Amino acid sequence: MSVDAEHGRIYAPDAGPGRIGALELRDDSLHTVWTEPQRTLEFLALIGPPDRRVVVGTEIPPGQPLTGNTLNDVVWRDAATGRELARTSQPLTAISTGSMVEPYYSGKMLYLARAGAIIELTVS
């Protein structure tokens, strides 16, 4: 899970049904803001200024097993709507299980591949 305290939102994945989503804590209860299909076993990164938050996470490509996958995509989503903003142009070797795509300098992200490689990602 990732928490955006300023907006009262929680971003969470659920690998079983293969969805990620945003929940908002309001005075009366917890409300679903959005959900989108995305199978992941990793943590989600929340980046950007309050008015342009982005959720970044991995996605296990179709046809890959939920556990024991060998490939991952990386997906950037608008944190307010769940709309997909960008995706890796091709699947990457699987990420280290239980980790996350790490924020880096100048809007770049670091992908810690299971094989020990560190891959720098830039949206263009």
Summary of the structure (lengths in Angstrom):
residues: 124
radius of gyration: 14.2
end to end distance: 26.4
largest distance: 46.3
contacts: 345
relative contact order: 0.17
helix: 5%
strand: 48%
